[in-house]
């Protein structure tokens, strides 16, 4: 097993399909890895940190990282009305949450090497 694959497998239960990742890591082409977040709250949660740490490993290997901010859910809230923790947000609230996301992501990823969309 290659050192890169070994590093990526650390702390994971499974990579599906692993054979496909092995082929891509052996190739000369950089991978593009994307994570999308909807700024419905000012803080990312612990689950994001797990994904961001894997993205950091890939970033350190020279791959391209894209952090996507989608605001649709933040704008409409929970349309079912079941979740009072996801009310519709104003444009200003969404922008504030987006800025906190950048700061939080920047604690793990090198933001000079991240594409923001």
C-alpha positions in Angstrom: 0.0 0.0 0.0 1.3 3.4 -0.9 2.2 5.9 1.8 -0.5 8.3 0.5 -3.2 5.7 0.6 -2.1 4.6 4.0 -2.4 8.2 5.3 -5.8 8.6 3.8 -7.1 5.4 5.2 -6.0 6.3 8.7 -9.1 7.1 10.8 -11.5 5.9 8.1 -13.8 2.8 8.2 -13.8 2.3 4.4 -13.0 4.0 1.1 -15.5 3.1 -1.5 -14.5 2.2 -4.1 -10.9 1.9 -2.9 -9.6 0.6 -6.2 -10.8 3.7 -7.9 -9.0 6.0 -5.5 -5.8 3.9 -5.8 -5.9 4.4 -9.6 -6.5 8.1 -9.3 -3.6 8.6 -6.8 -1.3 6.7 -9.1 -2.2 8.9 -12.0 -0.5 12.2 -12.8 -3.7 14.3 -12.7 -4.6 16.3 -9.6 -7.8 15.4 -7.9 -10.5 18.0 -7.3 -12.1 17.6 -3.9 -15.2 19.6 -3.0 -17.1 20.2 0.2 -20.3 22.1 0.3 -21.8 23.8 3.3 -25.0 25.8 3.8 -24.5 28.7 6.3 -27.6 28.0 8.3 -25.7 28.6 11.5 -22.6 30.5 12.5 -20.6 27.3 13.4 -19.6 24.2 11.5 -20.0 21.0 13.5 -17.6 18.3 14.4 -18.6 16.2 11.4 -17.2 18.9 9.1 -13.8 18.7 10.9 -13.5 15.0 10.0 -14.0 15.7 6.3 -11.8 18.8 6.4 -8.9 16.9 7.9 -9.1 14.4 5.0 -9.3 17.3 2.6 -6.2 18.8 4.3 -4.3 15.5 3.7 -5.3 15.6 0.0 -4.4 19.3 -0.1 -0.9 18.5 1.3 -0.5 15.9 -1.4 -1.0 18.6 -4.0 -4.7 18.1 -4.9 -7.2 20.9 -5.6 -9.7 21.8 -2.9 -13.0 23.6 -3.5 -15.2 24.9 -0.6 -18.7 25.6 -1.8 -21.1 27.8 0.1 -24.7 27.3 -0.9 -27.3 29.5 0.7 -30.6 28.1 -0.5 -31.5 26.2 2.7 -30.4 29.2 4.8 -32.7 31.5 2.8 -35.8 29.3 3.0 -35.2 27.6 6.4 -37.0 24.4 7.1 -40.0 24.5 4.8 -41.7 21.7 6.8 -41.8 23.9 9.9 -40.6 20.9 12.0 -37.2 22.5 12.9 -37.2 25.8 14.7 -33.4 25.7 14.6 -33.4 26.3 10.9 -35.5 29.5 10.4 -35.1 31.6 7.2 -32.1 33.9 7.5 -31.6 37.4 6.1 -28.9 38.1 3.5 -26.8 39.8 6.2 -27.1 36.8 8.6 -26.1 34.4 5.8 -23.0 36.6 5.0 -22.0 36.7 8.7 -22.3 32.9 8.9 -20.3 32.5 5.6 -17.5 34.6 7.0 -17.3 32.5 10.2 -17.1 29.4 8.0 -14.1 30.7 6.2 -12.3 31.4 9.5 -13.2 27.9 10.8 -12.2 26.1 7.6 -8.9 28.2 7.6 -8.0 26.5 10.9 -7.6 23.3 9.0 -7.0 24.1 5.3 -4.5 26.4 3.7 -7.0 29.0 2.5 -4.4 30.3 0.0 -4.8 27.0 -1.8 -8.6 26.7 -1.6 -11.0 27.8 -4.3 -14.2 29.3 -2.8 -17.4 29.1 -4.7 
